[in-house]
Amino acid sequence: MVLKVLRRLVGLSTSASAHEALASSNPGLEWWDHSLQAGNPLPSAWVKLSVWRRDHGTCVRCGGQESVWFDYIVPVAEGGSITEQNLRLMCQGCRRREPRAGA
């Protein structure tokens, strides 16, 4: 449904592929196709919001609120997912002190 609306907005037929639609409407987005092939390693805004609410905007280790980052429990490169269950909030200091799985 959304794809059909986007195609109508850019003036393409509904039979055109998504890549053709983007390439013809904005030639500066050549990199977009490459990111689709590799997958998107970034969590969605909804997942980030859910993790932020779950962890109350504080580091899960020390409870600090400064320099808090989203941290993968299992890195995506090592097979981790981009879901709420694999994300947590950690401050910069705790992230530095935590040993990594591959180290």
Buried (B, 14 or more C-beta within 10 A) or exposed (E): EEEEEBBEEEEBEEEBEEEBBBBEBEEEEEEEEEEEEEEEEEBEEEBBEBBBEEBEEBBBBEEBEEEBEBBBEEBBEEEBBBEBEBBBBBBEBBBEEEEEEEE
